């Protein structure tokens, strides 16, 4: 089965990335800050990406 046909693959990967980011944020400071930012930032960007796209201008 291809990854495009799987309904739950992408949401599962986003959830795992978020869980990893939360876990890294709880572990401590220093080297754990970068994985926490990535693990929590990437899902946030993916969730807001459709809102950030430019709208096409309608012809008059």
PQR file of N, CA, C, O and H, with PARSE charges and radii, in Angstrom:
ATOM      1  N   UNK A   1       0.851  -1.174   0.000 -0.4000 1.5000
ATOM      2  CA  UNK A   1       0.000   0.000   0.000 -0.0000 2.0000
ATOM      3  C   UNK A   1       0.895   1.236   0.000  0.5500 1.7000
ATOM      4  O   UNK A   1       1.840   1.325   0.785 -0.5500 1.4000
ATOM      5  N   UNK A   2       0.601   2.169  -0.865 -0.4000 1.5000
ATOM      6  CA  UNK A   2       1.438   3.366  -0.949 -0.0000 2.0000
ATOM      7  C   UNK A   2       1.085   4.325   0.180  0.5500 1.7000
ATOM      8  O   UNK A   2       0.017   4.232   0.786 -0.5500 1.4000
ATOM      9  H   UNK A   2      -0.166   2.097  -1.502  0.4000 1.0000
ATOM     10  N   UNK A   3       1.988   5.231   0.444 -0.4000 1.5000
ATOM     11  CA  UNK A   3       1.769   6.169   1.547 -0.0000 2.0000
ATOM     12  C   UNK A   3       0.646   7.144   1.232  0.5500 1.7000
ATOM     13  O   UNK A   3       0.035   7.681   2.156 -0.5500 1.4000
ATOM     14  H   UNK A   3       2.855   5.306  -0.048  0.4000 1.0000
ATOM     15  N   UNK A   4       0.356   7.392  -0.036 -0.4000 1.5000
ATOM     16  CA  UNK A   4      -0.727   8.304  -0.397 -0.0000 2.0000
ATOM     17  C   UNK A   4      -2.094   7.679  -0.141  0.5500 1.7000
ATOM     18  O   UNK A   4      -3.070   8.392   0.093 -0.5500 1.4000
ATOM     19  H   UNK A   4       0.853   6.956  -0.786  0.4000 1.0000
ATOM     20  N   UNK A   5      -2.166   6.381  -0.183 -0.4000 1.5000
ATOM     21  CA  UNK A   5      -3.449   5.708   0.026 -0.0000 2.0000
ATOM     22  C   UNK A   5      -3.764   5.512   1.497  0.5500 1.7000
ATOM     23  O   UNK A   5      -4.902   5.207   1.856 -0.5500 1.4000
ATOM     24  H   UNK A   5      -1.373   5.801  -0.372  0.4000 1.0000
ATOM     25  N   UNK A   6      -2.787   5.679   2.328 -0.4000 1.5000
ATOM     26  CA  UNK A   6      -3.015   5.494   3.754 -0.0000 2.0000
ATOM     27  C   UNK A   6      -3.612   6.767   4.351  0.5500 1.7000
ATOM     28  O   UNK A   6      -3.008   7.837   4.276 -0.5500 1.4000
ATOM     29  H   UNK A   6      -1.864   5.926   2.036  0.4000 1.0000
ATOM     30  N   UNK A   7      -4.769   6.649   4.929 -0.4000 1.5000
ATOM     31  CA  UNK A   7      -5.469   7.802   5.479 -0.0000 2.0000
ATOM     32  C   UNK A   7      -4.805   8.308   6.753  0.5500 1.7000
ATOM     33  O   UNK A   7      -4.810   9.510   7.019 -0.5500 1.4000
ATOM     34  H   UNK A   7      -5.260   5.780   4.990  0.4000 1.0000
ATOM     35  N   UNK A   8      -4.251   7.427   7.519 -0.4000 1.5000
ATOM     36  CA  UNK A   8      -3.777   7.799   8.840 -0.0000 2.0000
ATOM     37  C   UNK A   8      -2.265   7.959   8.938  0.5500 1.7000
ATOM     38  O   UNK A   8      -1.759   8.249  10.022 -0.5500 1.4000
ATOM     39  H   UNK A   8      -4.247   6.451   7.303  0.4000 1.0000
ATOM     40  N   UNK A   9      -1.537   7.784   7.861 -0.4000 1.5000
ATOM     41  CA  UNK A   9      -0.082   7.836   7.936 -0.0000 2.0000
ATOM     42  C   UNK A   9       0.429   9.239   8.272  0.5500 1.7000
ATOM     43  O   UNK A   9       1.207   9.397   9.212 -0.5500 1.4000
ATOM     44  H   UNK A   9      -1.948   7.549   6.980  0.4000 1.0000
ATOM     45  N   UNK A  10       0.012  10.241   7.534 -0.4000 1.5000
ATOM     46  CA  UNK A  10       0.505  11.597   7.774 -0.0000 2.0000
ATOM     47  C   UNK A  10       0.058  12.139   9.136  0.5500 1.7000
ATOM     48  O   UNK A  10       0.888  12.703   9.850 -0.5500 1.4000
ATOM     49  H   UNK A  10      -0.620  10.113   6.770  0.4000 1.0000
ATOM     50  N   UNK A  11      -1.205  11.996   9.528 -0.4000 1.5000
ATOM     51  CA  UNK A  11      -1.568  12.443  10.879 -0.0000 2.0000
ATOM     52  C   UNK A  11      -0.816  11.703  11.985  0.5500 1.7000
ATOM     53  O   UNK A  11      -0.503  12.290  13.020 -0.5500 1.4000
ATOM     54  H   UNK A  11      -1.879  11.538   8.949  0.4000 1.0000
ATOM     55  N   UNK A  12      -0.527  10.426  11.773 -0.4000 1.5000
ATOM     56  CA  UNK A  12       0.235   9.664  12.765 -0.0000 2.0000
ATOM     57  C   UNK A  12       1.659  10.191  12.864  0.5500 1.7000
ATOM     58  O   UNK A  12       2.190  10.327  13.966 -0.5500 1.4000
ATOM     59  H   UNK A  12      -0.781   9.948  10.932  0.4000 1.0000
ATOM     60  N   UNK A  13       2.283  10.490  11.736 -0.4000 1.5000
ATOM     61  CA  UNK A  13       3.639  11.042  11.758 -0.0000 2.0000
ATOM     62  C   UNK A  13       3.675  12.408  12.426  0.5500 1.7000
ATOM     63  O   UNK A  13       4.611  12.709  13.167 -0.5500 1.4000
ATOM     64  H   UNK A  13       1.852  10.380  10.840  0.4000 1.0000
ATOM     65  N   UNK A  14       2.672  13.234  12.175 -0.4000 1.5000
ATOM     66  CA  UNK A  14       2.608  14.549  12.818 -0.0000 2.0000
ATOM     67  C   UNK A  14       2.412  14.383  14.326  0.5500 1.7000
ATOM     68  O   UNK A  14       3.015  15.113  15.114 -0.5500 1.4000
ATOM     69  H   UNK A  14       1.912  12.989  11.574  0.4000 1.0000
ATOM     70  N   UNK A  15       1.579  13.434  14.726 -0.4000 1.5000
ATOM     71  CA  UNK A  15       1.364  13.189  16.159 -0.0000 2.0000
ATOM     72  C   UNK A  15       2.635  12.688  16.834  0.5500 1.7000
ATOM     73  O   UNK A  15       2.955  13.111  17.945 -0.5500 1.4000
ATOM     74  H   UNK A  15       1.090  12.842  14.086  0.4000 1.0000
ATOM     75  N   UNK A  16       3.362  11.790  16.172 -0.4000 1.5000
ATOM     76  CA  UNK A  16       4.617  11.297  16.746 -0.0000 2.0000
ATOM     77  C   UNK A  16       5.661  12.399  16.849  0.5500 1.7000
ATOM     78  O   UNK A  16       6.407  12.463  17.826 -0.5500 1.4000
ATOM     79  H   UNK A  16       3.102  11.447  15.270  0.4000 1.0000
ATOM     80  N   UNK A  17       5.715  13.258  15.849 -0.4000 1.5000
ATOM     81  CA  UNK A  17       6.647  14.383  15.885 -0.0000 2.0000
ATOM     82  C   UNK A  17       6.295  15.335  17.018  0.5500 1.7000
ATOM     83  O   UNK A  17       7.184  15.829  17.712 -0.5500 1.4000
ATOM     84  H   UNK A  17       5.109  13.205  15.055  0.4000 1.0000
ATOM     85  N   UNK A  18       5.009  15.596  17.210 -0.4000 1.5000
ATOM     86  CA  UNK A  18       4.567  16.448  18.312 -0.0000 2.0000
ATOM     87  C   UNK A  18       4.887  15.819  19.664  0.5500 1.7000
ATOM     88  O   UNK A  18       5.344  16.504  20.579 -0.5500 1.4000
ATOM     89  H   UNK A  18       4.287  15.195  16.646  0.4000 1.0000
ATOM     90  N   UNK A  19       4.648  14.515  19.789 -0.4000 1.5000
ATOM     91  CA  UNK A  19       4.947  13.829  21.055 -0.0000 2.0000
ATOM     92  C   UNK A  19       6.437  13.872  21.343  0.5500 1.7000
ATOM     93  O   UNK A  19       6.843  14.075  22.488 -0.5500 1.4000
ATOM     94  H   UNK A  19       4.276  13.959  19.046  0.4000 1.0000
ATOM     95  N   UNK A  20       7.255  13.683  20.315 -0.4000 1.5000
ATOM     96  CA  UNK A  20       8.704  13.775  20.498 -0.0000 2.0000
ATOM     97  C   UNK A  20       9.108  15.177  20.929  0.5500 1.7000
ATOM     98  O   UNK A  20       9.963  15.337  21.800 -0.5500 1.4000
ATOM     99  H   UNK A  20       6.925  13.518  19.385  0.4000 1.0000
ATOM    100  N   UNK A  21       8.498  16.194  20.325 -0.4000 1.5000
ATOM    101  CA  UNK A  21       8.801  17.576  20.708 -0.0000 2.0000
ATOM    102  C   UNK A  21       8.411  17.873  22.142  0.5500 1.7000
ATOM    103  O   UNK A  21       9.153  18.534  22.869 -0.5500 1.4000
ATOM    104  H   UNK A  21       7.803  16.064  19.618  0.4000 1.0000
ATOM    105  N   UNK A  22       7.255  17.388  22.551 -0.4000 1.5000
ATOM    106  CA  UNK A  22       6.834  17.592  23.938 -0.0000 2.0000
ATOM    107  C   UNK A  22       7.749  16.860  24.912  0.5500 1.7000
ATOM    108  O   UNK A  22       8.108  17.393  25.961 -0.5500 1.4000
ATOM    109  H   UNK A  22       6.652  16.851  21.961  0.4000 1.0000
ATOM    110  N   UNK A  23       8.119  15.641  24.556 -0.4000 1.5000
ATOM    111  CA  UNK A  23       9.024  14.865  25.404 -0.0000 2.0000
ATOM    112  C   UNK A  23      10.376  15.558  25.521  0.5500 1.7000
ATOM    113  O   UNK A  23      10.940  15.635  26.613 -0.5500 1.4000
ATOM    114  H   UNK A  23       7.828  15.208  23.704  0.4000 1.0000
ATOM    115  N   UNK A  24      10.897  16.060  24.412 -0.4000 1.5000
ATOM    116  CA  UNK A  24      12.183  16.762  24.432 -0.0000 2.0000
ATOM    117  C   UNK A  24      12.085  18.056  25.244  0.5500 1.7000
ATOM    118  O   UNK A  24      13.035  18.433  25.930 -0.5500 1.4000
ATOM    119  H   UNK A  24      10.439  15.997  23.525  0.4000 1.0000
ATOM    120  N   UNK A  25      10.945  18.728  25.166 -0.4000 1.5000
ATOM    121  CA  UNK A  25      10.774  19.972  25.930 -0.0000 2.0000
ATOM    122  C   UNK A  25      10.722  19.697  27.428  0.5500 1.7000
ATOM    123  O   UNK A  25      11.161  20.522  28.228 -0.5500 1.4000
ATOM    124  H   UNK A  25      10.173  18.421  24.609  0.4000 1.0000
ATOM    125  N   UNK A  26      10.191  18.548  27.806 -0.4000 1.5000
ATOM    126  CA  UNK A  26      10.109  18.206  29.220 -0.0000 2.0000
ATOM    127  C   UNK A  26      11.419  17.683  29.787  0.5500 1.7000
ATOM    128  O   UNK A  26      11.631  17.731  30.998 -0.5500 1.4000
ATOM    129  H   UNK A  26       9.834  17.877  27.155  0.4000 1.0000
ATOM    130  N   UNK A  27      12.303  17.181  28.925 -0.4000 1.5000
ATOM    131  CA  UNK A  27      13.536  16.574  29.409 -0.0000 2.0000
ATOM    132  C   UNK A  27      14.531  17.586  29.976  0.5500 1.7000
ATOM    133  O   UNK A  27      15.224  17.296  30.951 -0.5500 1.4000
ATOM    134  H   UNK A  27      12.131  17.142  27.941  0.4000 1.0000
ATOM    135  N   UNK A  28      14.600  18.737  29.385 -0.4000 1.5000
ATOM    136  CA  UNK A  28      15.551  19.688  29.944 -0.0000 2.0000
ATOM    137  C   UNK A  28      15.909  20.795  28.981  0.5500 1.7000
ATOM    138  O   UNK A  28      15.259  20.999  27.956 -0.5500 1.4000
ATOM    139  H   UNK A  28      14.036  18.972  28.594  0.4000 1.0000
ATOM    140  N   UNK A  29      16.961  21.503  29.340 -0.4000 1.5000
ATOM    141  CA  UNK A  29      17.430  22.639  28.559 -0.0000 2.0000
ATOM    142  C   UNK A  29      18.698  22.269  27.816  0.5500 1.7000
ATOM    143  O   UNK A  29      19.179  21.138  27.885 -0.5500 1.4000
ATOM    144  H   UNK A  29      17.490  21.338  30.173  0.4000 1.0000
ATOM    145  N   UNK A  30      19.220  23.244  27.110 -0.4000 1.5000
ATOM    146  CA  UNK A  30      20.472  23.027  26.402 -0.0000 2.0000
ATOM    147  C   UNK A  30      20.252  22.329  25.083  0.5500 1.7000
ATOM    148  O   UNK A  30      19.591  22.859  24.191 -0.5500 1.4000
ATOM    149  H   UNK A  30      18.829  24.163  27.054  0.4000 1.0000
ATOM    150  N   UNK A  31      20.810  21.130  24.959 -0.4000 1.5000
ATOM    151  CA  UNK A  31      20.715  20.392  23.702 -0.0000 2.0000
ATOM    152  C   UNK A  31      19.297  19.932  23.389  0.5500 1.7000
ATOM    153  O   UNK A  31      18.991  19.646  22.231 -0.5500 1.4000
ATOM    154  H   UNK A  31      21.348  20.699  25.684  0.4000 1.0000
ATOM    155  N   UNK A  32      18.439  19.856  24.376 -0.4000 1.5000
ATOM    156  CA  UNK A  32      17.069  19.407  24.156 -0.0000 2.0000
ATOM    157  C   UNK A  32      16.186  20.510  23.577  0.5500 1.7000
ATOM    158  O   UNK A  32      15.081  20.232  23.112 -0.5500 1.4000
ATOM    159  H   UNK A  32      18.688  20.088  25.316  0.4000 1.0000
ATOM    160  N   UNK A  33      16.657  21.749  23.600 -0.4000 1.5000
ATOM    161  CA  UNK A  33      15.839  22.845  23.088 -0.0000 2.0000
ATOM    162  C   UNK A  33      15.611  22.746  21.584  0.5500 1.7000
ATOM    163  O   UNK A  33      14.499  22.986  21.115 -0.5500 1.4000
ATOM    164  H   UNK A  33      17.555  21.974  23.977  0.4000 1.0000
ATOM    165  N   UNK A  34      16.638  22.399  20.825 -0.4000 1.5000
ATOM    166  CA  UNK A  34      16.501  22.326  19.366 -0.0000 2.0000
ATOM    167  C   UNK A  34      15.509  21.233  18.942  0.5500 1.7000
ATOM    168  O   UNK A  34      14.635  21.510  18.121 -0.5500 1.4000
ATOM    169  H   UNK A  34      17.542  22.204  21.205  0.4000 1.0000
ATOM    170  N   UNK A  35      15.609  20.003  19.467 -0.4000 1.5000
ATOM    171  CA  UNK A  35      14.591  19.007  19.086 -0.0000 2.0000
ATOM    172  C   UNK A  35      13.181  19.397  19.541  0.5500 1.7000
ATOM    173  O   UNK A  35      12.199  19.071  18.874 -0.5500 1.4000
ATOM    174  H   UNK A  35      16.319  19.778  20.134  0.4000 1.0000
ATOM    175  N   UNK A  36      13.085  20.091  20.671 -0.4000 1.5000
ATOM    176  CA  UNK A  36      11.767  20.529  21.141 -0.0000 2.0000
ATOM    177  C   UNK A  36      11.178  21.556  20.185  0.5500 1.7000
ATOM    178  O   UNK A  36       9.998  21.477  19.842 -0.5500 1.4000
ATOM    179  H   UNK A  36      13.883  20.356  21.213  0.4000 1.0000
ATOM    180  N   UNK A  37      11.984  22.515  19.753 -0.4000 1.5000
ATOM    181  CA  UNK A  37      11.507  23.524  18.805 -0.0000 2.0000
ATOM    182  C   UNK A  37      11.108  22.886  17.484  0.5500 1.7000
ATOM    183  O   UNK A  37      10.070  23.224  16.916 -0.5500 1.4000
ATOM    184  H   UNK A  37      12.943  22.578  20.031  0.4000 1.0000
ATOM    185  N   UNK A  38      11.922  21.973  16.998 -0.4000 1.5000
ATOM    186  CA  UNK A  38      11.591  21.310  15.732 -0.0000 2.0000
ATOM    187  C   UNK A  38      10.360  20.416  15.868  0.5500 1.7000
ATOM    188  O   UNK A  38       9.479  20.415  15.008 -0.5500 1.4000
ATOM    189  H   UNK A  38      12.765  21.698  17.459  0.4000 1.0000
ATOM    190  N   UNK A  39      10.315  19.664  16.952 -0.4000 1.5000
ATOM    191  CA  UNK A  39       9.213  18.739  17.148 -0.0000 2.0000
ATOM    192  C   UNK A  39       7.876  19.422  17.364  0.5500 1.7000
ATOM    193  O   UNK A  39       6.830  18.851  17.058 -0.5500 1.4000
ATOM    194  H   UNK A  39      11.030  19.665  17.651  0.4000 1.0000
ATOM    195  N   UNK A  40       7.901  20.636  17.888 -0.4000 1.5000
ATOM    196  CA  UNK A  40       6.655  21.371  18.090 -0.0000 2.0000
ATOM    197  C   UNK A  40       6.409  22.402  16.997  0.5500 1.7000
ATOM    198  O   UNK A  40       5.263  22.771  16.742 -0.5500 1.4000
ATOM    199  H   UNK A  40       8.751  21.100  18.136  0.4000 1.0000
ATOM    200  N   UNK A  41       7.466  22.869  16.351 -0.4000 1.5000
ATOM    201  CA  UNK A  41       7.319  23.894  15.326 -0.0000 2.0000
ATOM    202  C   UNK A  41       6.864  23.359  13.984  0.5500 1.7000
ATOM    203  O   UNK A  41       6.030  23.973  13.319 -0.5500 1.4000
ATOM    204  H   UNK A  41       8.398  22.570  16.558  0.4000 1.0000
ATOM    205  N   UNK A  42       7.401  22.224  13.584 -0.4000 1.5000
ATOM    206  CA  UNK A  42       7.033  21.661  12.278 -0.0000 2.0000
ATOM    207  C   UNK A  42       5.541  21.317  12.220  0.5500 1.7000
ATOM    208  O   UNK A  42       4.893  21.673  11.236 -0.5500 1.4000
ATOM    209  H   UNK A  42       8.078  21.725  14.124  0.4000 1.0000
ATOM    210  N   UNK A  43       4.966  20.647  13.217 -0.4000 1.5000
ATOM    211  CA  UNK A  43       3.520  20.398  13.151 -0.0000 2.0000
ATOM    212  C   UNK A  43       2.693  21.694  13.167  0.5500 1.7000
ATOM    213  O   UNK A  43       1.638  21.766  12.538 -0.5500 1.4000
ATOM    214  H   UNK A  43       5.493  20.357  14.016  0.4000 1.0000
ATOM    215  N   UNK A  44       3.173  22.707  13.884 -0.4000 1.5000
ATOM    216  CA  UNK A  44       2.452  23.978  13.896 -0.0000 2.0000
ATOM    217  C   UNK A  44       2.465  24.633  12.517  0.5500 1.7000
ATOM    218  O   UNK A  44       1.451  25.172  12.073 -0.5500 1.4000
ATOM    219  H   UNK A  44       4.030  22.648  14.395  0.4000 1.0000
ATOM    220  N   UNK A  45       3.607  24.589  11.844 -0.4000 1.5000
ATOM    221  CA  UNK A  45       3.690  25.149  10.492 -0.0000 2.0000
ATOM    222  C   UNK A  45       2.831  24.338   9.524  0.5500 1.7000
ATOM    223  O   UNK A  45       2.136  24.908   8.683 -0.5500 1.4000
ATOM    224  H   UNK A  45       4.430  24.151  12.205  0.4000 1.0000
ATOM    225  N   UNK A  46       2.876  23.022   9.638 -0.4000 1.5000
ATOM    226  CA  UNK A  46       2.053  22.181   8.765 -0.0000 2.0000
ATOM    227  C   UNK A  46       0.566  22.423   8.987  0.5500 1.7000
ATOM    228  O   UNK A  46      -0.223  22.354   8.044 -0.5500 1.4000
ATOM    229  H   UNK A  46       3.440  22.558  10.320  0.4000 1.0000
ATOM    230  N   UNK A  47       0.185  22.703  10.209 -0.4000 1.5000
ATOM    231  CA  UNK A  47      -1.223  22.955  10.502 -0.0000 2.0000
ATOM    232  C   UNK A  47      -1.712  24.298  10.007  0.5500 1.7000
ATOM    233  O   UNK A  47      -2.890  24.446   9.681 -0.5500 1.4000
ATOM    234  H   UNK A  47       0.826  22.760  10.975  0.4000 1.0000
ATOM    235  N   UNK A  48      -0.832  25.273   9.944 -0.4000 1.5000
ATOM    236  CA  UNK A  48      -1.226  26.604   9.498 -0.0000 2.0000
ATOM    237  C   UNK A  48      -0.864  26.879   8.044  0.5500 1.7000
ATOM    238  O   UNK A  48      -1.185  27.946   7.521 -0.5500 1.4000
ATOM    239  H   UNK A  48       0.125  25.153  10.208  0.4000 1.0000
ATOM    240  N   UNK A  49      -0.202  25.936   7.386 -0.4000 1.5000
ATOM    241  CA  UNK A  49       0.242  26.152   6.004 -0.0000 2.0000
ATOM    242  C   UNK A  49      -0.913  26.537   5.064  0.5500 1.7000
ATOM    243  O   UNK A  49      -0.749  27.462   4.269 -0.5500 1.4000
ATOM    244  H   UNK A  49       0.059  25.069   7.811  0.4000 1.0000
ATOM    245  N   UNK A  50      -2.068  25.869   5.124 -0.4000 1.5000
ATOM    246  CA  UNK A  50      -3.154  26.275   4.209 -0.0000 2.0000
ATOM    247  C   UNK A  50      -3.623  27.709   4.455  0.5500 1.7000
ATOM    248  O   UNK A  50      -4.113  28.358   3.531 -0.5500 1.4000
ATOM    249  H   UNK A  50      -2.201  25.117   5.770  0.4000 1.0000
ATOM    250  N   UNK A  51      -3.485  28.209   5.664 -0.4000 1.5000
ATOM    251  CA  UNK A  51      -3.901  29.582   5.957 -0.0000 2.0000
ATOM    252  C   UNK A  51      -2.895  30.600   5.442  0.5500 1.7000
ATOM    253  O   UNK A  51      -3.249  31.758   5.215 -0.5500 1.4000
ATOM    254  H   UNK A  51      -3.087  27.682   6.415  0.4000 1.0000
ATOM    255  N   UNK A  52      -1.651  30.186   5.255 -0.4000 1.5000
ATOM    256  CA  UNK A  52      -0.600  31.105   4.846 -0.0000 2.0000
ATOM    257  C   UNK A  52      -0.456  31.230   3.332  0.5500 1.7000
ATOM    258  O   UNK A  52       0.238  32.122   2.844 -0.5500 1.4000
ATOM    259  H   UNK A  52      -1.364  29.246   5.439  0.4000 1.0000
ATOM    260  N   UNK A  53      -1.105  30.344   2.592 -0.4000 1.5000
ATOM    261  CA  UNK A  53      -0.980  30.401   1.136 -0.0000 2.0000
ATOM    262  C   UNK A  53      -1.644  31.653   0.605  0.5500 1.7000
ATOM    263  O   UNK A  53      -2.631  32.135   1.161 -0.5500 1.4000
ATOM    264  H   UNK A  53      -1.668  29.619   2.988  0.4000 1.0000
ATOM    265  N   UNK A  54      -1.092  32.173  -0.476 -0.4000 1.5000
ATOM    266  CA  UNK A  54      -1.680  33.350  -1.100 -0.0000 2.0000
ATOM    267  C   UNK A  54      -2.951  32.964  -1.830  0.5500 1.7000
ATOM    268  O   UNK A  54      -3.059  31.890  -2.423 -0.5500 1.4000
ATOM    269  H   UNK A  54      -0.290  31.781  -0.928  0.4000 1.0000
ATOM    270  N   UNK A  55      -3.895  33.862  -1.766 -0.4000 1.5000
ATOM    271  CA  UNK A  55      -5.117  33.639  -2.509 -0.0000 2.0000
ATOM    272  C   UNK A  55      -4.936  34.138  -3.931  0.5500 1.7000
ATOM    273  O   UNK A  55      -4.285  35.155  -4.166 -0.5500 1.4000
ATOM    274  H   UNK A  55      -3.807  34.734  -1.284  0.4000 1.0000
ATOM    275  N   UNK A  56      -5.509  33.425  -4.863 -0.4000 1.5000
ATOM    276  CA  UNK A  56      -5.425  33.852  -6.247 -0.0000 2.0000
ATOM    277  C   UNK A  56      -6.363  35.028  -6.466  0.5500 1.7000
ATOM    278  O   UNK A  56      -7.466  35.080  -5.920 -0.5500 1.4000
ATOM    279  H   UNK A  56      -6.038  32.598  -4.672  0.4000 1.0000
ATOM    280  N   UNK A  57      -5.901  35.969  -7.276 -0.4000 1.5000
ATOM    281  CA  UNK A  57      -6.757  37.115  -7.583 -0.0000 2.0000
ATOM    282  C   UNK A  57      -7.851  36.686  -8.547  0.5500 1.7000
ATOM    283  O   UNK A  57      -7.612  35.984  -9.530 -0.5500 1.4000
ATOM    284  H   UNK A  57      -5.005  35.928  -7.719  0.4000 1.0000
ATOM    285  N   UNK A  58      -9.040  37.127  -8.235 -0.4000 1.5000
ATOM    286  CA  UNK A  58     -10.178  36.808  -9.087 -0.0000 2.0000
ATOM    287  C   UNK A  58     -10.212  37.786 -10.262  0.5500 1.7000
ATOM    288  O   UNK A  58      -9.972  38.978 -10.071 -0.5500 1.4000
ATOM    289  H   UNK A  58      -9.234  37.698  -7.437  0.4000 1.0000
ATOM    290  N   UNK A  59     -10.502  37.312 -11.459 -0.4000 1.5000
ATOM    291  CA  UNK A  59     -10.596  38.233 -12.600 -0.0000 2.0000
ATOM    292  C   UNK A  59     -11.837  39.118 -12.459  0.5500 1.7000
ATOM    293  O   UNK A  59     -12.878  38.690 -11.962 -0.5500 1.4000
ATOM    294  H   UNK A  59     -10.697  36.344 -11.615  0.4000 1.0000
ATOM    295  N   UNK A  60     -11.692  40.349 -12.907 -0.4000 1.5000
ATOM    296  CA  UNK A  60     -12.824  41.285 -12.801 -0.0000 2.0000
ATOM    297  C   UNK A  60     -13.621  41.308 -14.052  0.5500 1.7000
ATOM    298  O   UNK A  60     -14.609  42.037 -14.141 -0.5500 1.4000
ATOM    299  H   UNK A  60     -10.846  40.697 -13.310  0.4000 1.0000
TER
END
